[in-house]
Amino acid sequence: MKDTPNGDEIQFVFQMTRHGARSPYLFIDEPDVPTSEWIQGLGQLTPTGERQHYLIGAKHRNKLIDVYGLLSDTFDPQEIFIISTDVNRTIMSAYSEINSWYPMGTSVRDLTGDERDYAVPPFEVVDKSKILAKLRDAPTLSGFQPIPIHVSQEIDQMLRAMDAPVCPVVQSYESRATKEPNFAEVNARYTDNILKALEQEWGIDNLNFVTAKPYTDSFYAAFFDDRLREQYKLNITHIDRILADQFYEYTFYFDEMVRIASTKFLNFLHTTIDSKINSIATGEDDESGILKRKMIYLSAHDSTLAAMLSGIEQQQELQPFYASHILVELWRKDGRKGKDPEDYYVKWIYNGQSLNVTEECVDGKCPYPEFKEYLQSREYEGDWEKACNGGDIMNSYFGAWYIVVGAAGGILMLGTIGYFIIKRILLAPKD
């Protein structure tokens, strides 16, 4: 790794991105958003989104390879581990980005010797001779470098714990948020602009800043795809703010939900950094590959970034735009051997801006021991699985009510079961 002007050296980096521009996630037959013409289908990455991530890749290749020398200039699977939610647009965004990190022509090496004879499948290939003539010694055409992207249920729990299919409890927190005085105050911000426009120009009334989400989402997607018709323009700044409020003033209004949504990643963050520091200090691996690993890249959603920013109490005024990204960088201080956590600091960078996550941070440099302690203080303390499925919130806020309803339901269910059992006995054929 190359030294920086102050002598500090970067040791490890996490990158978390929102996918690039996409088509709307719902079909809305409105005059300004011709969703029927989205040839990719709904909720899919668009060419605009592909380019956004290709440009992020160029930015980070320059930073992490050319300037800092953290990563090799050709792909090394021991250095980079790429994670994505199990959604087309996040997987495709990651592919678009890594194609810029390691563009065509950067495959590791050509085939040599007998490899050329063995590198054929066990069946006939049409025009095989022509294809091999084009490939020559290259393993793939134009030196394309395949790079693995990992998805799993555990990854979705870490990156999508704010979504009802993963954590059903979010619906309870969102329902509570609508009953808070703050909800009406936030809604008033949009009464005379977006909500008024939706009613007057689109003929849609009785919306609030949350139920307007399908329309604001479609507008935002169409804005990036040059589909909006002039007479239906909305103020894009208002759109950016209402999309942010749909997160920070609704889904993540209560700190309990923030902790449930962010705790798995915050824990993953500091435990991985601990493992990396220990591997540097001992020169040994913990069987996870951390000794040689330099980067973990997570491809996710705006809700994921909003959750993590809320998790460290750094909510933003505007939403996480398409292709927004977080970098969490681990740095070893100049002159330190790196055998102790005090030898390191962390930078949490959001869209190029360093955040002072704790009081000890100076100019975005956060001493690692204090940074870790803060992350631990923000983790959910109870049974996460139980909380995610509604157990804790039901006990805390609705316990007595659920006991009464549950008892009544139980009596009714037992009565119903008894009825059918008796009916079966009465109607059973006699010998």
DOBALO-127578 format. One record per residue (C-alpha): x, y, z; residue number from 1; residue in one letter. Coordinates in steps of 0.2 Angstrom, whole numbers, plus 5000, padded with zeros to 4 digits. Example, Ala and Ser with C-alpha at 12.3 -4.5 7.8 and 13.67 -1.06 7.14 Angstrom:
<recs>
+------+------+------+-----+------+
|   px |   py |   pz |  nr | rest |
+------+------+------+-----+------+
| 5062 | 4978 | 5039 |   1 |    A |
| 5068 | 4995 | 5036 |   2 |    S |
+------+------+------+-----+------+
</recs>
This chain:
<recs>
+------+------+------+-----+------+
|   px |   py |   pz |  nr | rest |
+------+------+------+-----+------+
| 5000 | 5000 | 5000 |   1 |    M |
| 5006 | 5017 | 4995 |   2 |    K |
| 5010 | 5030 | 5009 |   3 |    D |
| 4999 | 5045 | 5009 |   4 |    T |
| 5007 | 5063 | 5012 |   5 |    P |
| 5005 | 5061 | 5031 |   6 |    N |
| 5012 | 5043 | 5031 |   7 |    G |
| 4996 | 5035 | 5036 |   8 |    D |
| 4992 | 5019 | 5026 |   9 |    E |
| 4975 | 5012 | 5022 |  10 |    I |
| 4972 | 4994 | 5027 |  11 |    Q |
| 4954 | 4989 | 5023 |  12 |    F |
| 4939 | 4996 | 5015 |  13 |    V |
| 4920 | 4993 | 5015 |  14 |    F |
| 4910 | 5000 | 5001 |  15 |    Q |
| 4891 | 5000 | 5002 |  16 |    M |
| 4881 | 5007 | 4987 |  17 |    T |
| 4863 | 5010 | 4982 |  18 |    R |
| 4859 | 5002 | 4965 |  19 |    H |
| 4859 | 5014 | 4950 |  20 |    G |
| 4844 | 5022 | 4941 |  21 |    A |
| 4830 | 5009 | 4938 |  22 |    R |
| 4812 | 5008 | 4932 |  23 |    S |
| 4798 | 5011 | 4944 |  24 |    P |
| 4794 | 4996 | 4955 |  25 |    Y |
| 4775 | 4997 | 4952 |  26 |    L |
| 4764 | 4999 | 4937 |  27 |    F |
| 4755 | 5016 | 4937 |  28 |    I |
| 4746 | 5021 | 4922 |  29 |    D |
| 4748 | 5040 | 4923 |  30 |    E |
| 4750 | 5052 | 4909 |  31 |    P |
| 4768 | 5058 | 4914 |  32 |    D |
| 4776 | 5041 | 4917 |  33 |    V |
| 4773 | 5029 | 4903 |  34 |    P |
| 4778 | 5013 | 4913 |  35 |    T |
| 4771 | 5002 | 4899 |  36 |    S |
| 4786 | 5007 | 4889 |  37 |    E |
| 4799 | 5001 | 4901 |  38 |    W |
| 4806 | 4987 | 4891 |  39 |    I |
| 4817 | 4980 | 4905 |  40 |    Q |
| 4801 | 4977 | 4916 |  41 |    G |
| 4798 | 4985 | 4933 |  42 |    L |
| 4811 | 4988 | 4946 |  43 |    G |
| 4825 | 4984 | 4934 |  44 |    Q |
| 4842 | 4993 | 4932 |  45 |    L |
| 4842 | 5005 | 4917 |  46 |    T |
| 4856 | 5009 | 4905 |  47 |    P |
| 4857 | 5026 | 4915 |  48 |    T |
| 4860 | 5015 | 4931 |  49 |    G |
| 4873 | 5005 | 4923 |  50 |    E |
| 4883 | 5020 | 4918 |  51 |    R |
| 4881 | 5027 | 4935 |  52 |    Q |
| 4890 | 5012 | 4943 |  53 |    H |
| 4903 | 5011 | 4929 |  54 |    Y |
| 4908 | 5029 | 4934 |  55 |    L |
| 4909 | 5024 | 4952 |  56 |    I |
| 4920 | 5010 | 4948 |  57 |    G |
| 4931 | 5022 | 4938 |  58 |    A |
| 4932 | 5033 | 4953 |  59 |    K |
| 4936 | 5019 | 4966 |  60 |    H |
| 4949 | 5011 | 4954 |  61 |    R |
| 4958 | 5027 | 4954 |  62 |    N |
| 4957 | 5029 | 4973 |  63 |    K |
| 4960 | 5011 | 4979 |  64 |    L |
| 4972 | 5005 | 4965 |  65 |    I |
| 4981 | 5019 | 4957 |  66 |    D |
| 4982 | 5031 | 4971 |  67 |    V |
| 4982 | 5021 | 4987 |  68 |    Y |
| 4988 | 5004 | 4980 |  69 |    G |
| 4976 | 4995 | 4991 |  70 |    L |
| 4970 | 4983 | 4978 |  71 |    L |
| 4980 | 4974 | 4964 |  72 |    S |
| 4978 | 4981 | 4946 |  73 |    D |
| 4971 | 4964 | 4941 |  74 |    T |
| 4958 | 4955 | 4950 |  75 |    F |
| 4963 | 4944 | 4965 |  76 |    D |
| 4949 | 4934 | 4973 |  77 |    P |
| 4958 | 4934 | 4989 |  78 |    Q |
| 4957 | 4953 | 4990 |  79 |    E |
| 4939 | 4957 | 4986 |  80 |    I |
| 4923 | 4949 | 4992 |  81 |    F |
| 4907 | 4956 | 4984 |  82 |    I |
| 4890 | 4954 | 4992 |  83 |    I |
| 4873 | 4959 | 4985 |  84 |    S |
| 4855 | 4958 | 4990 |  85 |    T |
| 4846 | 4945 | 4980 |  86 |    D |
| 4838 | 4957 | 4968 |  87 |    V |
| 4842 | 4960 | 4949 |  88 |    N |
| 4846 | 4978 | 4950 |  89 |    R |
| 4858 | 4977 | 4964 |  90 |    T |
| 4867 | 4962 | 4956 |  91 |    I |
| 4868 | 4971 | 4939 |  92 |    M |
| 4874 | 4987 | 4948 |  93 |    S |
| 4889 | 4977 | 4955 |  94 |    A |
| 4893 | 4970 | 4939 |  95 |    Y |
| 4893 | 4987 | 4930 |  96 |    S |
| 4904 | 4994 | 4943 |  97 |    E |
| 4917 | 4980 | 4944 |  98 |    I |
| 4918 | 4980 | 4925 |  99 |    N |
| 4926 | 4997 | 4928 | 100 |    S |
| 4937 | 4991 | 4941 | 101 |    W |
| 4944 | 4977 | 4930 | 102 |    Y |
| 4939 | 4982 | 4912 | 103 |    P |
| 4941 | 4971 | 4897 | 104 |    M |
| 4959 | 4965 | 4894 | 105 |    G |
| 4963 | 4963 | 4913 | 106 |    T |
| 4960 | 4945 | 4914 | 107 |    S |
| 4973 | 4937 | 4925 | 108 |    V |
| 4983 | 4927 | 4911 | 109 |    R |
| 4982 | 4918 | 4895 | 110 |    D |
| 4981 | 4900 | 4893 | 111 |    L |
| 4997 | 4891 | 4890 | 112 |    T |
| 5003 | 4874 | 4884 | 113 |    G |
| 4991 | 4859 | 4886 | 114 |    D |
| 4978 | 4871 | 4894 | 115 |    E |
| 4973 | 4876 | 4877 | 116 |    R |
| 4969 | 4858 | 4873 | 117 |    D |
| 4960 | 4855 | 4889 | 118 |    Y |
| 4950 | 4871 | 4889 | 119 |    A |
| 4935 | 4864 | 4880 | 120 |    V |
| 4918 | 4856 | 4886 | 121 |    P |
| 4914 | 4838 | 4884 | 122 |    P |
| 4903 | 4840 | 4869 | 123 |    F |
| 4903 | 4848 | 4852 | 124 |    E |
| 4902 | 4867 | 4850 | 125 |    V |
| 4896 | 4875 | 4834 | 126 |    V |
| 4909 | 4885 | 4825 | 127 |    D |
| 4922 | 4880 | 4838 | 128 |    K |
| 4937 | 4883 | 4827 | 129 |    S |
| 4931 | 4900 | 4822 | 130 |    K |
| 4928 | 4904 | 4841 | 131 |    I |
| 4945 | 4898 | 4846 | 132 |    L |
| 4953 | 4908 | 4832 | 133 |    A |
| 4946 | 4923 | 4839 | 134 |    K |
| 4951 | 4919 | 4857 | 135 |    L |
| 4968 | 4914 | 4853 | 136 |    R |
| 4976 | 4911 | 4870 | 137 |    D |
| 4964 | 4922 | 4880 | 138 |    A |
| 4952 | 4913 | 4891 | 139 |    P |
| 4937 | 4924 | 4887 | 140 |    T |
| 4934 | 4936 | 4872 | 141 |    L |
| 4942 | 4953 | 4874 | 142 |    S |
| 4950 | 4948 | 4891 | 143 |    G |
| 4933 | 4949 | 4901 | 144 |    F |
| 4937 | 4945 | 4919 | 145 |    Q |
| 4923 | 4936 | 4928 | 146 |    P |
| 4921 | 4941 | 4946 | 147 |    I |
| 4909 | 4932 | 4959 | 148 |    P |
| 4895 | 4941 | 4967 | 149 |    I |
| 4888 | 4932 | 4983 | 150 |    H |
| 4869 | 4932 | 4988 | 151 |    V |
| 4861 | 4923 | 5003 | 152 |    S |
| 4847 | 4924 | 5015 | 153 |    Q |
| 4859 | 4929 | 5028 | 154 |    E |
| 4865 | 4943 | 5017 | 155 |    I |
| 4847 | 4949 | 5015 | 156 |    D |
| 4845 | 4949 | 5034 | 157 |    Q |
| 4859 | 4961 | 5035 | 158 |    M |
| 4855 | 4972 | 5021 | 159 |    L |
| 4836 | 4972 | 5020 | 160 |    R |
| 4831 | 4971 | 5038 | 161 |    A |
| 4819 | 4986 | 5035 | 162 |    M |
| 4809 | 4977 | 5023 | 163 |    D |
| 4793 | 4968 | 5029 | 164 |    A |
| 4797 | 4951 | 5020 | 165 |    P |
| 4813 | 4950 | 5030 | 166 |    V |
| 4807 | 4959 | 5046 | 167 |    C |
| 4788 | 4959 | 5047 | 168 |    P |
| 4789 | 4971 | 5063 | 169 |    V |
| 4793 | 4986 | 5052 | 170 |    V |
| 4775 | 4987 | 5048 | 171 |    Q |
| 4770 | 4989 | 5066 | 172 |    S |
| 4783 | 5003 | 5068 | 173 |    Y |
| 4777 | 5012 | 5052 | 174 |    E |
| 4759 | 5010 | 5058 | 175 |    S |
| 4764 | 5018 | 5075 | 176 |    R |
| 4773 | 5032 | 5066 | 177 |    A |
| 4757 | 5038 | 5057 | 178 |    T |
| 4749 | 5041 | 5074 | 179 |    K |
| 4763 | 5052 | 5080 | 180 |    E |
| 4760 | 5071 | 5080 | 181 |    P |
| 4776 | 5073 | 5069 | 182 |    N |
| 4768 | 5063 | 5055 | 183 |    F |
| 4755 | 5078 | 5052 | 184 |    A |
| 4769 | 5091 | 5054 | 185 |    E |
| 4779 | 5082 | 5040 | 186 |    V |
| 4764 | 5080 | 5029 | 187 |    N |
| 4761 | 5098 | 5030 | 188 |    A |
| 4778 | 5101 | 5021 | 189 |    R |
| 4770 | 5093 | 5005 | 190 |    Y |
| 4752 | 5099 | 5006 | 191 |    T |
| 4754 | 5114 | 4995 | 192 |    D |
| 4767 | 5107 | 4982 | 193 |    N |
| 4768 | 5088 | 4978 | 194 |    I |
| 4752 | 5082 | 4986 | 195 |    L |
| 4743 | 5097 | 4978 | 196 |    K |
| 4750 | 5094 | 4961 | 197 |    A |
| 4746 | 5075 | 4962 | 198 |    L |
| 4728 | 5080 | 4965 | 199 |    E |
| 4726 | 5094 | 4952 | 200 |    Q |
| 4737 | 5087 | 4938 | 201 |    E |
| 4735 | 5069 | 4941 | 202 |    W |
| 4718 | 5068 | 4948 | 203 |    G |
| 4724 | 5058 | 4964 | 204 |    I |
| 4718 | 5064 | 4981 | 205 |    D |
| 4718 | 5059 | 4999 | 206 |    N |
| 4736 | 5055 | 4999 | 207 |    L |
| 4749 | 5059 | 5012 | 208 |    N |
| 4768 | 5060 | 5010 | 209 |    F |
| 4769 | 5041 | 5013 | 210 |    V |
| 4755 | 5034 | 5002 | 211 |    T |
| 4761 | 5046 | 4988 | 212 |    A |
| 4777 | 5035 | 4987 | 213 |    K |
| 4772 | 5025 | 4971 | 214 |    P |
| 4769 | 5041 | 4962 | 215 |    Y |
| 4785 | 5050 | 4969 | 216 |    T |
| 4795 | 5034 | 4965 | 217 |    D |
| 4788 | 5033 | 4947 | 218 |    S |
| 4792 | 5052 | 4944 | 219 |    F |
| 4809 | 5050 | 4951 | 220 |    Y |
| 4813 | 5035 | 4940 | 221 |    A |
| 4806 | 5043 | 4925 | 222 |    A |
| 4816 | 5059 | 4928 | 223 |    F |
| 4832 | 5049 | 4926 | 224 |    F |
| 4826 | 5041 | 4911 | 225 |    D |
| 4821 | 5057 | 4902 | 226 |    D |
| 4803 | 5051 | 4901 | 227 |    R |
| 4794 | 5066 | 4910 | 228 |    L |
| 4783 | 5077 | 4899 | 229 |    R |
| 4785 | 5096 | 4902 | 230 |    E |
| 4767 | 5099 | 4908 | 231 |    Q |
| 4769 | 5086 | 4922 | 232 |    Y |
| 4785 | 5092 | 4930 | 233 |    K |
| 4787 | 5092 | 4949 | 234 |    L |
| 4800 | 5101 | 4959 | 235 |    N |
| 4814 | 5088 | 4960 | 236 |    I |
| 4821 | 5095 | 4976 | 237 |    T |
| 4804 | 5092 | 4984 | 238 |    H |
| 4804 | 5075 | 4977 | 239 |    I |
| 4822 | 5072 | 4985 | 240 |    D |
| 4815 | 5078 | 5002 | 241 |    R |
| 4799 | 5068 | 5002 | 242 |    I |
| 4808 | 5052 | 4997 | 243 |    L |
| 4820 | 5055 | 5012 | 244 |    A |
| 4805 | 5059 | 5024 | 245 |    D |
| 4797 | 5042 | 5019 | 246 |    Q |
| 4813 | 5034 | 5027 | 247 |    F |
| 4818 | 5045 | 5041 | 248 |    Y |
| 4800 | 5051 | 5047 | 249 |    E |
| 4791 | 5035 | 5044 | 250 |    Y |
| 4801 | 5018 | 5042 | 251 |    T |
| 4815 | 5024 | 5053 | 252 |    F |
| 4806 | 5036 | 5065 | 253 |    Y |
| 4808 | 5025 | 5080 | 254 |    F |
| 4825 | 5021 | 5086 | 255 |    D |
| 4820 | 5003 | 5090 | 256 |    E |
| 4817 | 5000 | 5072 | 257 |    M |
| 4833 | 5009 | 5067 | 258 |    V |
| 4843 | 4997 | 5078 | 259 |    R |
| 4834 | 4982 | 5071 | 260 |    I |
| 4837 | 4987 | 5053 | 261 |    A |
| 4856 | 4992 | 5056 | 262 |    S |
| 4862 | 4981 | 5070 | 263 |    T |
| 4868 | 4966 | 5059 | 264 |    K |
| 4878 | 4977 | 5048 | 265 |    F |
| 4886 | 4987 | 5062 | 266 |    L |
| 4891 | 4971 | 5071 | 267 |    N |
| 4898 | 4964 | 5055 | 268 |    F |
| 4908 | 4980 | 5052 | 269 |    L |
| 4917 | 4981 | 5069 | 270 |    H |
| 4919 | 4962 | 5070 | 271 |    T |
| 4927 | 4961 | 5053 | 272 |    T |
| 4938 | 4976 | 5057 | 273 |    I |
| 4944 | 4967 | 5073 | 274 |    D |
| 4948 | 4951 | 5063 | 275 |    S |
| 4958 | 4962 | 5051 | 276 |    K |
| 4968 | 4970 | 5064 | 277 |    I |
| 4971 | 4954 | 5073 | 278 |    N |
| 4977 | 4946 | 5056 | 279 |    S |
| 4989 | 4961 | 5054 | 280 |    I |
| 4996 | 4959 | 5072 | 281 |    A |
| 4998 | 4940 | 5071 | 282 |    T |
| 5001 | 4937 | 5052 | 283 |    G |
| 4988 | 4923 | 5054 | 284 |    E |
| 4971 | 4920 | 5046 | 285 |    D |
| 4956 | 4915 | 5055 | 286 |    D |
| 4950 | 4904 | 5041 | 287 |    E |
| 4939 | 4917 | 5034 | 288 |    S |
| 4952 | 4924 | 5022 | 289 |    G |
| 4953 | 4940 | 5031 | 290 |    I |
| 4972 | 4940 | 5031 | 291 |    L |
| 4973 | 4944 | 5012 | 292 |    K |
| 4956 | 4952 | 5011 | 293 |    R |
| 4957 | 4971 | 5007 | 294 |    K |
| 4939 | 4975 | 5002 | 295 |    M |
| 4921 | 4970 | 5005 | 296 |    I |
| 4908 | 4978 | 4993 | 297 |    Y |
| 4890 | 4977 | 4997 | 298 |    L |
| 4877 | 4981 | 4984 | 299 |    S |
| 4861 | 4986 | 4991 | 300 |    A |
| 4846 | 4999 | 4991 | 301 |    H |
| 4842 | 5017 | 4996 | 302 |    D |
| 4833 | 5009 | 5011 | 303 |    S |
| 4849 | 5000 | 5016 | 304 |    T |
| 4859 | 5016 | 5016 | 305 |    L |
| 4846 | 5026 | 5025 | 306 |    A |
| 4846 | 5013 | 5038 | 307 |    A |
| 4864 | 5013 | 5041 | 308 |    M |
| 4865 | 5032 | 5041 | 309 |    L |
| 4851 | 5031 | 5054 | 310 |    S |
| 4860 | 5018 | 5064 | 311 |    G |
| 4875 | 5030 | 5067 | 312 |    I |
| 4863 | 5045 | 5069 | 313 |    E |
| 4868 | 5053 | 5053 | 314 |    Q |
| 4851 | 5055 | 5044 | 315 |    Q |
| 4852 | 5066 | 5029 | 316 |    Q |
| 4841 | 5080 | 5023 | 317 |    E |
| 4839 | 5072 | 5006 | 318 |    L |
| 4837 | 5054 | 5001 | 319 |    Q |
| 4851 | 5042 | 4996 | 320 |    P |
| 4851 | 5046 | 4977 | 321 |    F |
| 4853 | 5032 | 4964 | 322 |    Y |
| 4871 | 5026 | 4965 | 323 |    A |
| 4875 | 5034 | 4982 | 324 |    S |
| 4888 | 5025 | 4992 | 325 |    H |
| 4896 | 5023 | 5009 | 326 |    I |
| 4915 | 5020 | 5011 | 327 |    L |
| 4921 | 5014 | 5028 | 328 |    V |
| 4940 | 5015 | 5028 | 329 |    E |
| 4952 | 5007 | 5040 | 330 |    L |
| 4969 | 5017 | 5042 | 331 |    W |
| 4984 | 5013 | 5051 | 332 |    R |
| 4993 | 5028 | 5059 | 333 |    K |
| 5010 | 5034 | 5053 | 334 |    D |
| 5024 | 5026 | 5064 | 335 |    G |
| 5012 | 5013 | 5072 | 336 |    R |
| 5016 | 4994 | 5070 | 337 |    K |
| 4997 | 4990 | 5069 | 338 |    G |
| 4997 | 4977 | 5083 | 339 |    K |
| 4984 | 4987 | 5093 | 340 |    D |
| 4967 | 4994 | 5090 | 341 |    P |
| 4974 | 5011 | 5096 | 342 |    E |
| 4985 | 5011 | 5080 | 343 |    D |
| 4970 | 5014 | 5069 | 344 |    Y |
| 4957 | 5026 | 5064 | 345 |    Y |
| 4941 | 5024 | 5053 | 346 |    V |
| 4934 | 5036 | 5040 | 347 |    K |
| 4915 | 5034 | 5037 | 348 |    W |
| 4913 | 5043 | 5020 | 349 |    I |
| 4895 | 5046 | 5012 | 350 |    Y |
| 4895 | 5052 | 4994 | 351 |    N |
| 4913 | 5059 | 4996 | 352 |    G |
| 4909 | 5068 | 5013 | 353 |    Q |
| 4918 | 5062 | 5029 | 354 |    S |
| 4906 | 5060 | 5044 | 355 |    L |
| 4911 | 5063 | 5062 | 356 |    N |
| 4903 | 5048 | 5068 | 357 |    V |
| 4908 | 5051 | 5087 | 358 |    T |
| 4914 | 5065 | 5097 | 359 |    E |
| 4932 | 5059 | 5096 | 360 |    E |
| 4932 | 5061 | 5077 | 361 |    C |
| 4942 | 5075 | 5070 | 362 |    V |
| 4940 | 5080 | 5051 | 363 |    D |
| 4932 | 5063 | 5048 | 364 |    G |
| 4946 | 5053 | 5057 | 365 |    K |
| 4938 | 5042 | 5071 | 366 |    C |
| 4949 | 5033 | 5083 | 367 |    P |
| 4945 | 5015 | 5080 | 368 |    Y |
| 4942 | 5010 | 5099 | 369 |    P |
| 4929 | 5024 | 5101 | 370 |    E |
| 4922 | 5020 | 5084 | 371 |    F |
| 4919 | 5002 | 5089 | 372 |    K |
| 4912 | 5006 | 5106 | 373 |    E |
| 4900 | 5018 | 5098 | 374 |    Y |
| 4894 | 5005 | 5085 | 375 |    L |
| 4891 | 4992 | 5099 | 376 |    Q |
| 4881 | 5005 | 5109 | 377 |    S |
| 4870 | 5007 | 5093 | 378 |    R |
| 4866 | 4988 | 5092 | 379 |    E |
| 4850 | 4980 | 5096 | 380 |    Y |
| 4852 | 4973 | 5113 | 381 |    E |
| 4837 | 4960 | 5114 | 382 |    G |
| 4833 | 4944 | 5104 | 383 |    D |
| 4835 | 4951 | 5086 | 384 |    W |
| 4826 | 4936 | 5078 | 385 |    E |
| 4811 | 4938 | 5090 | 386 |    K |
| 4811 | 4957 | 5088 | 387 |    A |
| 4812 | 4956 | 5069 | 388 |    C |
| 4797 | 4945 | 5069 | 389 |    N |
| 4787 | 4956 | 5080 | 390 |    G |
| 4790 | 4948 | 5097 | 391 |    G |
| 4797 | 4962 | 5107 | 392 |    D |
| 4787 | 4976 | 5100 | 393 |    I |
| 4771 | 4966 | 5103 | 394 |    M |
| 4776 | 4963 | 5121 | 395 |    N |
| 4782 | 4981 | 5124 | 396 |    S |
| 4767 | 4990 | 5116 | 397 |    Y |
| 4753 | 4979 | 5113 | 398 |    F |
| 4755 | 4965 | 5126 | 399 |    G |
| 4739 | 4966 | 5136 | 400 |    A |
| 4729 | 4969 | 5121 | 401 |    W |
| 4736 | 4954 | 5112 | 402 |    Y |
| 4733 | 4943 | 5127 | 403 |    I |
| 4715 | 4948 | 5128 | 404 |    V |
| 4712 | 4946 | 5109 | 405 |    V |
| 4723 | 4930 | 5109 | 406 |    G |
| 4712 | 4923 | 5123 | 407 |    A |
| 4696 | 4927 | 5114 | 408 |    A |
| 4703 | 4920 | 5098 | 409 |    G |
| 4709 | 4904 | 5107 | 410 |    G |
| 4691 | 4901 | 5114 | 411 |    I |
| 4684 | 4904 | 5097 | 412 |    L |
| 4696 | 4893 | 5089 | 413 |    M |
| 4693 | 4879 | 5101 | 414 |    L |
| 4675 | 4881 | 5099 | 415 |    G |
| 4676 | 4879 | 5081 | 416 |    T |
| 4687 | 4864 | 5082 | 417 |    I |
| 4675 | 4856 | 5094 | 418 |    G |
| 4661 | 4860 | 5082 | 419 |    Y |
| 4669 | 4851 | 5068 | 420 |    F |
| 4675 | 4836 | 5079 | 421 |    I |
| 4657 | 4834 | 5085 | 422 |    I |
| 4650 | 4836 | 5067 | 423 |    K |
| 4662 | 4822 | 5061 | 424 |    R |
| 4657 | 4811 | 5075 | 425 |    I |
| 4638 | 4814 | 5072 | 426 |    L |
| 4640 | 4812 | 5053 | 427 |    L |
| 4652 | 4797 | 5053 | 428 |    A |
| 4644 | 4781 | 5045 | 429 |    P |
| 4638 | 4768 | 5057 | 430 |    K |
| 4644 | 4750 | 5056 | 431 |    D |
+------+------+------+-----+------+
</recs>
